[in-house]
Amino acid sequence: MNKLPLIKVRGLKKSFQKKNEVIDILMGIDLDIYSGDKIVITGASGVGKSTFLHILGTLERPSSGEILYKNTNVFHFSSESLAHFRNRKIGFVFQFHYLLAEFNALENVMLPALIAGWPKKKARLRAEELLLEVGLKDRFYHQIGELSGGERQRVSIARALILEPEIVLADEPTGSLDENTAATIRELIFSLQKKKQMTLIVATHNLNLASFFPLWYELSHGKLHKVERAEEGK
């Protein structure tokens, strides 16, 4: 029996109105994403990588087309149901972290669980476990401004994983890091993906990072094109 896709993207289009001009960003994307896939999407700055990731994560709605999660069109959900779906099923890792400066590392990781209604003790224990997993056992109570760029990204990864999402979307997760730190974060993300069997989708302009993914697509002129290589993955 053939495995069914976890996510089916069908005819996805996105346009923006700018004054009297319509700007087409995504121009009909079809993509099957299977549970446990590791996918990277590359392309020049401004081609729509972040937009595509935001639509996959239901942070933005498409102009037309469908995102089917287990054959259910998620954009048919009510706003409340869509927010619940996003909170429970999808973890986000962004280039610039979006961590809250007024909270320490532990509190930042706990936040999604508290929003989801977890008891504070349960959220705290899970956050502590994740911070240990990402190598920050001595940084629980450090304010965000006291952490290095790599440490902040580790906190961001822990925060993305606290609700044990099925899907992790990462937008330029190593974009603001030096080469050595970027390699460490890449290895950490891959290790956690393998351990937790998550579906991982990364958008980046970094071709070196992309070369480590078994599934590589380039976004150009509003379309996704599979990058064929002699050696699949590393």
Beta strands, then each sheet from edge to edge (+ up, - down):
strand 1: 7-18
strand 2: 21-33
strand 3: 38-42
strand 4: 64-69
strand 5: 72-73
strand 6: 90-94
strand 7: 167-171
strand 8: 199-203
strand 9: 215-220
strand 10: 223-226
sheet 1: 2+ 1- 4+ 5-
sheet 2: 6+ 7+ 8+ 3+ 9+ 10-
end
